[in-house]
């Protein structure tokens, strides 16, 4: 039985639907909120954020985009992607294949 929380905290989450760190952060927040169930209530308000507002509707190859955006080699971005995927996997999130294919502007998704 869940007891009503005495205190409620309002949280604004500013996030892009394609951001792996946003997904990871939210999963960690869910874990923290579950540990405080019954003690503190949470009101979540989602706010849109575009990681790549300048991106055209045709999108771009993910690795081309990341190497240009962060000024890193494909090898460095692949290694970073593997680290991110490993952190995500520990939280039950499957990001396999995330760094293949195309990435698009997310305005319409928001």
The first five atom37 places (N, CA, C, CB, O) and aatype in JSON, in Angstrom:
{
  "aatype": [20, 20, 20, 20, 20, 20, 20, 20, 20, 20, 20, 20, 20, 20, 20, 20, 20, 20, 20, 20, 20, 20, 20, 20, 20, 20, 20, 20, 20, 20, 20, 20, 20, 20, 20, 20, 20, 20, 20, 20, 20, 20, 20, 20, 20, 20, 20, 20, 20, 20, 20, 20, 20, 20, 20, 20, 20, 20, 20, 20, 20, 20, 20, 20, 20, 20, 20, 20, 20, 20, 20, 20, 20, 20, 20, 20, 20, 20, 20, 20, 20, 20, 20, 20, 20, 20, 20, 20, 20, 20, 20, 20, 20, 20, 20, 20, 20, 20, 20, 20, 20, 20, 20, 20, 20, 20, 20, 20, 20, 20],
  "atom_mask": [
    [1, 1, 1, 1, 1],
    [1, 1, 1, 1, 1],
    [1, 1, 1, 1, 1],
    [1, 1, 1, 1, 1],
    [1, 1, 1, 1, 1],
    [1, 1, 1, 1, 1],
    [1, 1, 1, 1, 1],
    [1, 1, 1, 1, 1],
    [1, 1, 1, 1, 1],
    [1, 1, 1, 1, 1],
    [1, 1, 1, 1, 1],
    [1, 1, 1, 1, 1],
    [1, 1, 1, 1, 1],
    [1, 1, 1, 1, 1],
    [1, 1, 1, 1, 1],
    [1, 1, 1, 1, 1],
    [1, 1, 1, 1, 1],
    [1, 1, 1, 1, 1],
    [1, 1, 1, 1, 1],
    [1, 1, 1, 1, 1],
    [1, 1, 1, 1, 1],
    [1, 1, 1, 1, 1],
    [1, 1, 1, 1, 1],
    [1, 1, 1, 1, 1],
    [1, 1, 1, 1, 1],
    [1, 1, 1, 1, 1],
    [1, 1, 1, 1, 1],
    [1, 1, 1, 1, 1],
    [1, 1, 1, 1, 1],
    [1, 1, 1, 1, 1],
    [1, 1, 1, 1, 1],
    [1, 1, 1, 1, 1],
    [1, 1, 1, 1, 1],
    [1, 1, 1, 1, 1],
    [1, 1, 1, 1, 1],
    [1, 1, 1, 1, 1],
    [1, 1, 1, 1, 1],
    [1, 1, 1, 1, 1],
    [1, 1, 1, 1, 1],
    [1, 1, 1, 1, 1],
    [1, 1, 1, 1, 1],
    [1, 1, 1, 1, 1],
    [1, 1, 1, 1, 1],
    [1, 1, 1, 1, 1],
    [1, 1, 1, 1, 1],
    [1, 1, 1, 1, 1],
    [1, 1, 1, 1, 1],
    [1, 1, 1, 1, 1],
    [1, 1, 1, 1, 1],
    [1, 1, 1, 1, 1],
    [1, 1, 1, 1, 1],
    [1, 1, 1, 1, 1],
    [1, 1, 1, 1, 1],
    [1, 1, 1, 1, 1],
    [1, 1, 1, 1, 1],
    [1, 1, 1, 1, 1],
    [1, 1, 1, 1, 1],
    [1, 1, 1, 1, 1],
    [1, 1, 1, 1, 1],
    [1, 1, 1, 1, 1],
    [1, 1, 1, 1, 1],
    [1, 1, 1, 1, 1],
    [1, 1, 1, 1, 1],
    [1, 1, 1, 1, 1],
    [1, 1, 1, 1, 1],
    [1, 1, 1, 1, 1],
    [1, 1, 1, 1, 1],
    [1, 1, 1, 1, 1],
    [1, 1, 1, 1, 1],
    [1, 1, 1, 1, 1],
    [1, 1, 1, 1, 1],
    [1, 1, 1, 1, 1],
    [1, 1, 1, 1, 1],
    [1, 1, 1, 1, 1],
    [1, 1, 1, 1, 1],
    [1, 1, 1, 1, 1],
    [1, 1, 1, 1, 1],
    [1, 1, 1, 1, 1],
    [1, 1, 1, 1, 1],
    [1, 1, 1, 1, 1],
    [1, 1, 1, 1, 1],
    [1, 1, 1, 1, 1],
    [1, 1, 1, 1, 1],
    [1, 1, 1, 1, 1],
    [1, 1, 1, 1, 1],
    [1, 1, 1, 1, 1],
    [1, 1, 1, 1, 1],
    [1, 1, 1, 1, 1],
    [1, 1, 1, 1, 1],
    [1, 1, 1, 1, 1],
    [1, 1, 1, 1, 1],
    [1, 1, 1, 1, 1],
    [1, 1, 1, 1, 1],
    [1, 1, 1, 1, 1],
    [1, 1, 1, 1, 1],
    [1, 1, 1, 1, 1],
    [1, 1, 1, 1, 1],
    [1, 1, 1, 1, 1],
    [1, 1, 1, 1, 1],
    [1, 1, 1, 1, 1],
    [1, 1, 1, 1, 1],
    [1, 1, 1, 1, 1],
    [1, 1, 1, 1, 1],
    [1, 1, 1, 1, 1],
    [1, 1, 1, 1, 1],
    [1, 1, 1, 1, 1],
    [1, 1, 1, 1, 1],
    [1, 1, 1, 1, 1],
    [1, 1, 1, 1, 1],
    [1, 1, 1, 1, 1]
  ],
  "atom_positions": [
    [[0.83, -1.17, 0.0], [0.0, 0.0, 0.0], [0.88, 1.24, 0.0], [-0.95, -0.01, 1.2], [1.79, 1.36, 0.83]],
    [[0.63, 2.18, -0.93], [1.39, 3.41, -1.01], [0.74, 4.48, -0.15], [1.52, 3.89, -2.47], [-0.47, 4.72, -0.26]],
    [[1.52, 5.09, 0.69], [1.03, 6.16, 1.56], [1.17, 7.47, 0.83], [1.8, 6.19, 2.92], [2.17, 7.69, 0.15]],
    [[0.19, 8.36, 0.94], [0.25, 9.67, 0.29], [1.46, 10.44, 0.8], [-1.05, 10.47, 0.55], [1.74, 10.47, 2.0]],
    [[2.17, 11.05, -0.12], [3.35, 11.82, 0.22], [2.97, 13.14, 0.87], [4.22, 12.07, -1.01], [2.0, 13.78, 0.47]],
    [[3.73, 13.53, 1.87], [3.47, 14.79, 2.57], [3.96, 15.99, 1.75], [4.15, 14.79, 3.95], [3.4, 17.08, 1.87]],
    [[4.96, 15.8, 0.95], [5.56, 16.86, 0.15], [5.58, 16.44, -1.31], [6.99, 17.19, 0.64], [5.87, 15.29, -1.64]],
    [[5.28, 17.4, -2.18], [5.37, 17.15, -3.62], [6.38, 18.12, -4.22], [3.98, 17.3, -4.31], [6.34, 19.32, -3.94]],
    [[7.26, 17.6, -5.03], [8.27, 18.4, -5.71], [7.91, 18.45, -7.19], [9.7, 17.82, -5.5], [7.69, 17.41, -7.82]],
    [[7.84, 19.65, -7.74], [7.6, 19.83, -9.17], [8.95, 19.85, -9.89], [6.78, 21.14, -9.45], [9.85, 20.62, -9.54]],
    [[9.07, 19.02, -10.88], [10.3, 18.95, -11.66], [10.0, 19.24, -13.13], [10.98, 17.57, -11.51], [9.13, 18.6, -13.72]],
    [[10.71, 20.19, -13.69], [10.65, 20.43, -15.12], [11.81, 19.67, -15.75], [10.72, 21.96, -15.46], [12.96, 19.85, -15.37]],
    [[11.49, 18.81, -16.71], [12.51, 18.05, -17.42], [12.58, 18.61, -18.83], [12.2, 16.51, -17.42], [11.61, 18.53, -19.59]],
    [[13.73, 19.17, -19.17], [13.96, 19.74, -20.48], [14.75, 18.69, -21.27], [14.74, 21.13, -20.4], [15.87, 18.36, -20.91]],
    [[14.13, 18.18, -22.34], [14.68, 17.0, -22.96], [14.38, 16.95, -24.46], [14.15, 15.75, -22.29], [13.36, 17.46, -24.92]],
    [[15.29, 16.34, -25.19], [15.06, 16.03, -26.6], [14.84, 14.52, -26.7], [16.25, 16.5, -27.51], [15.53, 13.74, -26.04]],
    [[13.89, 14.12, -27.51], [13.52, 12.7, -27.61], [14.64, 11.82, -28.14], [12.32, 12.55, -28.48], [14.59, 10.6, -27.97]],
    [[15.66, 12.4, -28.78], [16.76, 11.59, -29.31], [18.0, 11.63, -28.44], [17.11, 12.05, -30.69], [19.02, 11.04, -28.8]],
    [[17.94, 12.29, -27.3], [19.12, 12.46, -26.44], [19.3, 11.24, -25.54], [18.98, 13.74, -25.59], [18.47, 10.99, -24.67]],
    [[20.38, 10.48, -25.72], [20.59, 9.32, -24.87], [20.83, 9.7, -23.41], [21.75, 8.5, -25.38], [20.4, 8.99, -22.51]],
    [[21.51, 10.81, -23.16], [21.75, 11.24, -21.78], [20.45, 11.65, -21.09], [22.75, 12.39, -21.74], [20.31, 11.47, -19.88]],
    [[19.5, 12.2, -21.85], [18.2, 12.54, -21.28], [17.49, 11.27, -20.82], [17.33, 13.31, -22.31], [16.9, 11.24, -19.74]],
    [[17.53, 10.24, -21.64], [16.89, 8.96, -21.32], [17.55, 8.34, -20.08], [16.98, 7.99, -22.53], [16.87, 7.86, -19.18]],
    [[18.87, 8.35, -20.07], [19.62, 7.81, -18.93], [19.29, 8.6, -17.66], [21.13, 7.84, -19.22], [19.04, 8.01, -16.61]],
    [[19.29, 9.91, -17.77], [18.99, 10.74, -16.61], [17.6, 10.51, -16.08], [19.16, 12.19, -16.96], [17.38, 10.48, -14.86]],
    [[16.63, 10.36, -16.99], [15.26, 10.12, -16.54], [15.14, 8.76, -15.85], [14.29, 10.21, -17.71], [14.43, 8.63, -14.85]],
    [[15.82, 7.75, -16.38], [15.77, 6.42, -15.76], [16.35, 6.48, -14.35], [16.54, 5.4, -16.62], [15.82, 5.85, -13.43]],
    [[17.43, 7.23, -14.18], [18.01, 7.4, -12.85], [17.06, 8.16, -11.93], [19.37, 8.13, -12.93], [16.94, 7.85, -10.74]],
    [[16.39, 9.16, -12.48], [15.4, 9.9, -11.69], [14.27, 8.98, -11.26], [14.85, 11.09, -12.49], [13.81, 9.06, -10.12]],
    [[13.8, 8.11, -12.16], [12.76, 7.15, -11.8], [13.2, 6.28, -10.63], [12.41, 6.26, -13.01], [12.41, 6.02, -9.71]],
    [[14.44, 5.83, -10.65], [14.96, 5.02, -9.55], [14.94, 5.79, -8.24], [16.37, 4.54, -9.86], [14.53, 5.26, -7.2]],
    [[15.38, 7.05, -8.29], [15.38, 7.87, -7.08], [13.97, 8.12, -6.58], [16.09, 9.2, -7.34], [13.71, 8.07, -5.38]],
    [[13.04, 8.4, -7.49], [11.66, 8.65, -7.09], [11.05, 7.41, -6.46], [10.82, 9.1, -8.29], [10.29, 7.51, -5.49]],
    [[11.37, 6.24, -6.98], [10.81, 5.01, -6.4], [11.33, 4.77, -4.99], [11.14, 3.8, -7.29], [10.62, 4.21, -4.15]],
    [[12.56, 5.18, -4.72], [13.12, 5.04, -3.37], [12.43, 5.98, -2.37], [14.62, 5.33, -3.39], [12.44, 5.73, -1.17]],
    [[11.82, 7.04, -2.88], [11.16, 8.02, -2.01], [9.64, 7.89, -2.05], [11.55, 9.43, -2.42], [8.92, 8.76, -1.54]],
    [[9.15, 6.81, -2.66], [7.71, 6.6, -2.77], [7.05, 6.64, -1.4], [7.41, 5.26, -3.47], [7.47, 5.96, -0.47]],
    [[6.02, 7.45, -1.29], [5.31, 7.59, -0.03], [5.85, 8.68, 0.87], [5.35, 6.3, 0.71], [5.16, 9.17, 1.76]],
    [[7.09, 9.08, 0.63], [7.7, 10.14, 1.42], [7.61, 11.48, 0.71], [9.16, 9.8, 1.72], [7.29, 12.5, 1.31]],
    [[7.9, 11.45, -0.58], [7.88, 12.65, -1.41], [7.17, 12.31, -2.71], [9.32, 13.19, -1.69], [7.45, 11.28, -3.32]],
    [[6.25, 13.17, -3.11], [5.58, 13.01, -4.4], [6.29, 13.85, -5.45], [4.08, 13.4, -4.29], [7.0, 14.8, -5.11]],
    [[6.1, 13.51, -6.69], [6.75, 14.24, -7.78], [5.73, 14.58, -8.85], [7.91, 13.42, -8.37], [4.93, 13.74, -9.25]],
    [[5.78, 15.82, -9.31], [4.99, 16.27, -10.45], [5.98, 16.57, -11.56], [4.09, 17.54, -10.1], [6.76, 17.52, -11.47]],
    [[5.95, 15.76, -12.59], [6.89, 15.89, -13.7], [6.24, 16.7, -14.82], [7.34, 14.49, -14.22], [5.12, 16.39, -15.25]],
    [[6.93, 17.72, -15.28], [6.49, 18.51, -16.43], [7.58, 18.43, -17.49], [6.19, 20.01, -16.02], [8.71, 18.85, -17.27]],
    [[7.21, 17.89, -18.63], [8.16, 17.74, -19.73], [8.21, 19.02, -20.54], [7.79, 16.54, -20.63], [7.17, 19.6, -20.87]],
    [[9.43, 19.46, -20.86], [9.66, 20.66, -21.67], [10.51, 20.25, -22.87], [10.35, 21.79, -20.83], [11.48, 19.51, -22.73]],
    [[10.14, 20.73, -24.05], [10.9, 20.36, -25.25], [12.23, 21.08, -25.36], [10.07, 20.64, -26.49], [12.38, 22.23, -24.94]],
    [[13.19, 20.39, -25.93], [14.48, 20.96, -26.23], [14.98, 20.32, -27.51], [15.5, 20.76, -25.05], [15.0, 19.09, -27.62]],
    [[15.37, 21.11, -28.47], [15.92, 20.58, -29.72], [17.44, 20.59, -29.65], [15.42, 21.4, -30.94], [18.05, 21.65, -29.53]],
    [[18.03, 19.42, -29.72], [19.49, 19.34, -29.74], [20.06, 19.93, -31.02], [19.93, 17.89, -29.58], [21.15, 20.51, -31.01]],
    [[19.34, 19.78, -32.11], [19.86, 20.18, -33.41], [18.82, 20.98, -34.21], [20.3, 18.95, -34.21], [18.35, 20.51, -35.24]],
    [[18.46, 22.17, -33.74], [17.4, 22.93, -34.41], [17.76, 23.35, -35.83], [17.07, 24.15, -33.6], [16.86, 23.61, -36.63]],
    [[19.05, 23.42, -36.16], [19.48, 23.84, -37.49], [19.43, 22.71, -38.51], [20.88, 24.39, -37.42], [19.61, 22.95, -39.7]],
    [[19.19, 21.49, -38.07], [19.21, 20.34, -38.98], [18.04, 20.39, -39.95], [19.19, 19.03, -38.18], [16.89, 20.62, -39.55]],
    [[18.33, 20.15, -41.21], [17.31, 20.15, -42.24], [16.42, 18.92, -42.17], [17.94, 20.23, -43.6], [16.74, 17.96, -41.48]],
    [[15.3, 18.96, -42.88], [14.33, 17.85, -42.83], [14.87, 16.54, -43.39], [13.1, 18.24, -43.58], [14.34, 15.47, -43.09]],
    [[15.92, 16.6, -44.2], [16.5, 15.37, -44.77], [17.35, 14.62, -43.77], [17.33, 15.71, -46.0], [17.72, 13.47, -44.0]],
    [[17.68, 15.27, -42.65], [18.5, 14.63, -41.63], [19.94, 14.49, -42.05], [17.94, 13.27, -41.3], [20.39, 15.12, -43.02]],
    [[20.67, 13.68, -41.32], [22.1, 13.52, -41.56], [22.54, 12.16, -41.01], [22.91, 14.68, -40.91], [21.96, 11.65, -40.06]],
    [[23.56, 11.6, -41.61], [24.15, 10.38, -41.08], [24.59, 10.64, -39.64], [25.36, 9.9, -41.97], [25.24, 11.65, -39.36]],
    [[24.24, 9.74, -38.73], [24.51, 9.95, -37.3], [25.99, 10.19, -37.04], [24.03, 8.75, -36.49], [26.34, 11.16, -36.37]],
    [[26.84, 9.34, -37.54], [28.27, 9.48, -37.25], [28.85, 10.73, -37.9], [29.03, 8.25, -37.74], [29.69, 11.4, -37.29]],
    [[28.42, 11.06, -39.11], [28.89, 12.31, -39.73], [28.49, 13.49, -38.86], [28.31, 12.47, -41.16], [29.28, 14.41, -38.64]],
    [[27.26, 13.47, -38.37], [26.75, 14.55, -37.53], [27.56, 14.66, -36.24], [25.27, 14.32, -37.21], [27.98, 15.76, -35.87]],
    [[27.77, 13.55, -35.55], [28.46, 13.58, -34.27], [29.93, 14.0, -34.41], [28.38, 12.23, -33.62], [30.43, 14.76, -33.58]],
    [[30.6, 13.5, -35.44], [32.01, 13.87, -35.6], [32.15, 15.36, -35.91], [32.65, 13.04, -36.72], [33.07, 16.01, -35.42]],
    [[31.25, 15.9, -36.71], [31.28, 17.32, -37.02], [30.9, 18.15, -35.79], [30.32, 17.64, -38.19], [31.57, 19.13, -35.47]],
    [[29.83, 17.76, -35.12], [29.33, 18.53, -33.97], [30.34, 18.6, -32.83], [28.04, 17.92, -33.47], [30.52, 19.65, -32.22]],
    [[30.99, 17.48, -32.54], [31.9, 17.42, -31.4], [33.37, 17.5, -31.77], [31.66, 16.15, -30.65], [34.24, 17.5, -30.89]],
    [[33.66, 17.59, -33.07], [35.04, 17.73, -33.51], [35.92, 16.54, -33.16], [35.63, 18.95, -32.92], [37.1, 16.7, -32.87]],
    [[35.33, 15.36, -33.18], [36.04, 14.14, -32.82], [36.08, 13.18, -34.02], [35.37, 13.45, -31.6], [35.3, 13.32, -34.96]],
    [[36.98, 12.23, -33.97], [37.07, 11.22, -35.03], [35.92, 10.23, -34.9], [38.43, 10.49, -34.98], [35.26, 10.15, -33.87]],
    [[35.71, 9.47, -35.96], [34.69, 8.41, -35.92], [35.03, 7.4, -34.83], [34.58, 7.71, -37.3], [34.14, 6.9, -34.14]],
    [[36.31, 7.1, -34.69], [36.73, 6.14, -33.68], [36.41, 6.65, -32.27], [38.25, 5.86, -33.81], [35.91, 5.9, -31.43]],
    [[36.69, 7.92, -32.04], [36.4, 8.51, -30.72], [34.89, 8.52, -30.46], [36.96, 9.94, -30.63], [34.46, 8.25, -29.34]],
    [[34.1, 8.84, -31.47], [32.65, 8.88, -31.29], [32.08, 7.47, -31.12], [31.98, 9.57, -32.49], [31.11, 7.28, -30.39]],
    [[32.67, 6.49, -31.79], [32.25, 5.11, -31.61], [32.54, 4.65, -30.19], [32.95, 4.19, -32.63], [31.71, 3.99, -29.56]],
    [[33.72, 4.99, -29.68], [34.08, 4.63, -28.31], [33.14, 5.32, -27.31], [35.55, 5.02, -28.01], [32.69, 4.69, -26.35]],
    [[32.84, 6.59, -27.54], [31.92, 7.31, -26.66], [30.54, 6.66, -26.69], [31.82, 8.79, -27.07], [29.89, 6.5, -25.66]],
    [[30.12, 6.28, -27.89], [28.82, 5.62, -28.03], [28.76, 4.3, -27.27], [28.52, 5.37, -29.49], [27.73, 3.96, -26.68]],
    [[29.85, 3.57, -27.28], [29.9, 2.3, -26.54], [29.83, 2.54, -25.04], [31.19, 1.52, -26.89], [29.19, 1.79, -24.31]],
    [[30.5, 3.61, -24.57], [30.43, 3.94, -23.14], [29.01, 4.32, -22.75], [31.4, 5.1, -22.8], [28.5, 3.88, -21.72]],
    [[28.38, 5.14, -23.57], [26.99, 5.55, -23.29], [26.07, 4.34, -23.31], [26.52, 6.6, -24.32], [25.22, 4.2, -22.43]],
    [[26.24, 3.47, -24.29], [25.4, 2.27, -24.39], [25.59, 1.36, -23.18], [25.71, 1.49, -25.68], [24.64, 0.74, -22.71]],
    [[26.83, 1.28, -22.66], [27.09, 0.47, -21.48], [26.39, 1.03, -20.25], [28.58, 0.39, -21.22], [25.81, 0.27, -19.47]],
    [[26.44, 2.33, -20.07], [25.74, 2.97, -18.95], [24.24, 2.74, -19.08], [26.06, 4.49, -18.89], [23.56, 2.41, -18.11]],
    [[23.73, 2.92, -20.29], [22.29, 2.71, -20.54], [21.89, 1.27, -20.26], [21.94, 3.09, -21.99], [20.85, 1.03, -19.65]],
    [[22.7, 0.32, -20.69], [22.38, -1.1, -20.49], [22.25, -1.44, -19.01], [23.45, -1.98, -21.14], [21.41, -2.25, -18.63]],
    [[23.08, -0.82, -18.17], [22.99, -1.05, -16.73], [21.64, -0.61, -16.16], [24.12, -0.31, -16.01], [21.21, -1.05, -15.1]],
    [[20.97, 0.28, -16.89], [19.67, 0.8, -16.47], [18.52, 0.15, -17.23], [19.62, 2.31, -16.67], [17.37, 0.57, -17.1]],
    [[18.83, -0.88, -18.02], [17.79, -1.58, -18.77], [17.38, -0.89, -20.06], [16.6, -1.75, -17.92], [16.3, -1.16, -20.59]],
    [[18.23, -0.02, -20.57], [17.95, 0.71, -21.8], [18.81, 0.14, -22.92], [18.21, 2.24, -21.63], [20.02, 0.0, -22.76]],
    [[18.2, -0.19, -24.03], [18.93, -0.75, -25.17], [19.2, 0.36, -26.19], [18.13, -1.92, -25.83], [18.28, 0.82, -26.87]],
    [[20.44, 0.78, -26.28], [20.82, 1.79, -27.27], [21.63, 1.18, -28.41], [21.62, 2.91, -26.6], [22.29, 1.9, -29.15]],
    [[21.57, -0.13, -28.55], [22.31, -0.76, -29.64], [21.78, -0.25, -30.98], [22.21, -2.32, -29.56], [20.57, -0.09, -31.16]],
    [[22.67, 0.01, -31.86], [22.3, 0.53, -33.17], [22.05, 2.02, -33.19], [21.08, -0.17, -33.65], [21.73, 2.58, -34.24]],
    [[22.19, 2.68, -32.07], [21.91, 4.11, -31.95], [22.82, 4.95, -32.83], [22.07, 4.55, -30.5], [22.42, 6.04, -33.26]],
    [[24.01, 4.48, -33.11], [24.98, 5.27, -33.86], [25.11, 4.84, -35.32], [26.32, 5.2, -33.19], [26.14, 5.05, -35.96]],
    [[24.04, 4.24, -35.81], [23.98, 3.86, -37.23], [22.74, 4.51, -37.82], [23.95, 2.29, -37.41], [21.78, 4.79, -37.1]],
    [[22.76, 4.74, -39.1], [21.59, 5.32, -39.75], [21.63, 6.84, -39.74], [20.34, 4.84, -39.07], [22.69, 7.46, -39.78]],
    [[20.44, 7.43, -39.68], [20.31, 8.88, -39.78], [19.7, 9.46, -38.51], [19.47, 9.26, -40.99], [19.0, 8.79, -37.76]],
    [[20.0, 10.73, -38.3], [19.39, 11.49, -37.22], [18.62, 12.64, -37.88], [20.46, 12.02, -36.19], [19.04, 13.17, -38.91]],
    [[17.51, 13.02, -37.27], [16.65, 14.04, -37.85], [16.36, 15.14, -36.85], [15.34, 13.42, -38.36], [16.52, 14.95, -35.64]],
    [[15.93, 16.27, -37.34], [15.45, 17.36, -36.49], [14.21, 16.84, -35.76], [15.12, 18.66, -37.33], [13.37, 16.16, -36.35]],
    [[14.09, 17.14, -34.49], [13.03, 16.59, -33.67], [11.88, 17.56, -33.38], [13.6, 16.11, -32.39], [11.04, 17.29, -32.52]],
    [[11.84, 18.68, -34.1], [10.81, 19.69, -33.83], [9.4, 19.08, -33.85], [10.9, 20.82, -34.87], [8.62, 19.3, -32.93]],
    [[9.09, 18.32, -34.89], [7.75, 17.73, -35.01], [7.43, 16.73, -33.9], [7.61, 17.04, -36.36], [6.27, 16.55, -33.54]],
    [[8.45, 16.09, -33.35], [8.23, 15.13, -32.27], [7.86, 15.83, -30.96], [9.47, 14.27, -32.06], [7.22, 15.24, -30.09]],
    [[8.26, 17.07, -30.83], [7.96, 17.81, -29.61], [6.56, 18.36, -29.66], [8.97, 18.94, -29.39], [6.12, 19.02, -28.72]]
  ]
}
